Amino acid sequence: MRILICDDDALIIEQLQKYIRNFFENISVKCPELVCFSDGESLLADKGEKDILFLDIEMPGMNGIYVGKELKKKNDKIIIFIVTSYSEYLDDAMRFHVFRYLSKPLAKQRFFRNMKDAVDLYNTMTVKIPVETKQGVHTLPASSVIAVKAQGRKVTVHTTLCDFESIHNMQYWLELLPKNRFFQTHRSFIINLEHVTDFDRNLVHMSDNQSAYLTKRKYSAFKEAYLLYLESTR
């Protein structure tokens, strides 16, 4: 993981660095690489990985809205925190799907809560899983799995790449897949919340024209899980 800070206020950069280091100390994890920039031009010129970014809006030269949009074009998985004193930029920031909007001065406990959500999201997007078939083992990002479907004894893993016939049963997949991103809508279906397009009381529709049955008794729990997922990705 690589975390970036872009702000023209040296005191804010210092505070963010302190909070980020404190956060990782509290969860007993080594702090990832931290890289700081004082303007958007320098950030855009950076060639390294950009996983989590704390971005100011009002800076000399390019403003944060423009910089954020450019970074999202290059990598739509980047997790962007907007850090600013100006709430009038909220609508513009939400248009390119920032993760959170943090107001200055920064509240430490709120920062920690949001940082936890960001790290959880990053881990989910980057975790890889083995899909074992009779032909061999394929390693894929968990995010590429659209759904797991059982038909009798046959278990099919639908992914954005292709379909795989798994040698494992549904219980195996329930235990393997990240709980905060996958939901069992029916005894024959486990779906990835990331790929849901819409749903009603009977069916969940997903990308690649996939759909899954949704039992009536699971409707409320599914709806709650899906709304929590959407909240965590804002």
JOBELSUL-V372285 format. One record per pair of residues at least 6 apart in sequence whose C-alpha atoms are under 6 Angstrom apart, sorted by the first residue. I is the first residue (numbers start at 1). GAP is how many residues later the second one is. Records with the same first field share a line. If there is no record, write none. Layout:
I = GAP, GAP
This chain:
1 = 31
2 = 30, 31, 48, 49
3 = 31, 49, 50
4 = 30, 31, 32, 49
5 = 31, 48, 49
6 = 30, 31, 32, 49
7 = 31, 49
8 = 30, 51
21 = 10
24 = 7
40 = 22
51 = 27
52 = 27, 28
53 = 27, 28
54 = 27
55 = 27, 28
56 = 8, 26, 27, 28
57 = 6, 7
79 = 20
80 = 18, 19
81 = 18, 19, 20
82 = 19, 20
83 = 19, 20
84 = 19, 20
85 = 18, 19
99 = 134, 135
125 = 18
127 = 14, 15
128 = 12, 13, 14
129 = 10, 11, 13
130 = 8, 9
131 = 6, 7
132 = 34
133 = 32, 33, 34
144 = 15, 16
145 = 14
146 = 12, 13, 46
147 = 11, 43, 44, 45
148 = 8, 9, 41, 42
149 = 6, 7, 39, 40
150 = 38
155 = 10, 11
156 = 8, 9, 10
157 = 6, 7
181 = 11, 12
182 = 9, 10, 11
183 = 7, 8
184 = 6
185 = 29
186 = 27, 28, 29
195 = 11, 12
196 = 9, 10
197 = 8, 9
198 = 7
199 = 6
202 = 11, 12
203 = 9, 10, 11
204 = 7, 8
205 = 6
